[in-house]
């Protein structure tokens, strides 16, 4: 009994000593609400917010009290939040190299993205530069044109679903969210693997990807005591590993089949020829810097999974919010339709990418959607490459740094009536030169940042905006989107992997041309 007492007492003394050391070490960190050793701000957060996950109103109040940079402790680990567009620009653009890293990945992320070998999770390093450069080459504007067949095929799949509802008389409450999610996976799986899959295969890819991203919050408990996971949370741990294996079993055979096809095409064996170079094709011969090793099967799976994750849920979410506002604001829908009619004839099968460049109001609708309804209200966490001082406060190398994406896009000092959906606010950015266009990447100044900013700005900005414009334009041209009498569009939000509609949009859909 005495031994256990002394052991417990020693642990308490040691942890208390460490806590006070942390307090002394962190005294120059940005200000924080009341903190308890070991527990951090947990009790204060629970007291200040009805929903522990709903940090935005809490951070809004902290900003008014402490300024643009604040600290919140989850346990003894500091998380630093930069809350204003001016401070975000100073950090991400003017000090871009310093704020270009990622914190150490949580254990659940390490399982799905081994060795942090992905564009989004890699720290600022030669591996990240190689992976990002490769990704940028695959989706550069000239290469995006080669994916035209993928976009057209995906659009036809969406229209097939809608026309099936119309023929069966079920067009009064069309489950447009389901069709959007499926369509985006049709598109991204085609771009990633270079193959046009049947519906069953696409839905299986969608299922394994969904299991990865939509369980992150539930699996968070595994990140607090990683060395005890297999004992304390055996069932949850086995579920994570099962999802990981399920993803690998689904994607790896597709990857290997594509690799064989590429080898045959390169050697001109069996008459094989690739329609275009898919994302996975760019990975087969890649070697990691420094080690010179080729990518493992697990790394190939995680990179292909990342390619689809980055362009499916986020794009699908923005697309659905755009359609919700088009249904809610019939005047916007008609103005958009009038613009489309001036550019293309309804006899044309599909609106082409070149046509989209002639539609400034369409671009304004897309930009306003991204400002008012950014798919993520926070960026992926950043980390500084070295201890740095900002506004007189120390930001340590091991701290998690985050930015309030939604709040920055809703700043009333920047945007008039920021919570209103007004595409016209972007119409003044209609010039041909770069200086006359809206600076979505935030190089000159940050007014909104749905794609982040700085060195780690989302590399798929052009691709995402192209997809949104392409689908919205074609669907507004071909269909009229309304609601049954007595119904309204519910713009309430809920947090999943992205911030989605709490009550999914189910509009009435009718073809404009018969």
Secondary structure, DSSP 8 states (H G I E B T S, - for coil): -HHHHHHHHHHHHHHHHHHHHHHHHTTTS--BS--BTTTBTHHHHHHH-SSTT--HHHHHHHHHHH-SEEEEEETTEEEEEE-SHHHHHIIIIITTTTT-B-----HHHHHHSGGG-STTT--SSHHHHHHHHHHHHHTSHHHHGGGHHHHHHHHHHHHHHHHHHHHHT-TTS--HHHHHHHHHHHHHHHHHHS----HHHHHHHHHHHHHHHTTTTGGGGGGTSGGGHHHHTHHHHHHHHHHHHHHHHHHHHHHHHHHHHHHHHHHT-TT---SS--TGGGGTT-B-TTT--B--HHHHHHHHHHHHHHHTHHHHHHHHHHHHHHHH-HHHHHHHHHHHHHHS-TTSSS--HHHHTT-HHHHHHHHHHHHHT-S-SB---BB-SS-EEETTEEE-TTSEEEEBHHHHHT-TTTSTTTTS--GGGGTT---SSGGGS--TT-SS--S--TT--GGGS-TTHHHHHHHHHHHHHHHHHHEEEE--TT------EEESSSEEESS----EEEES--
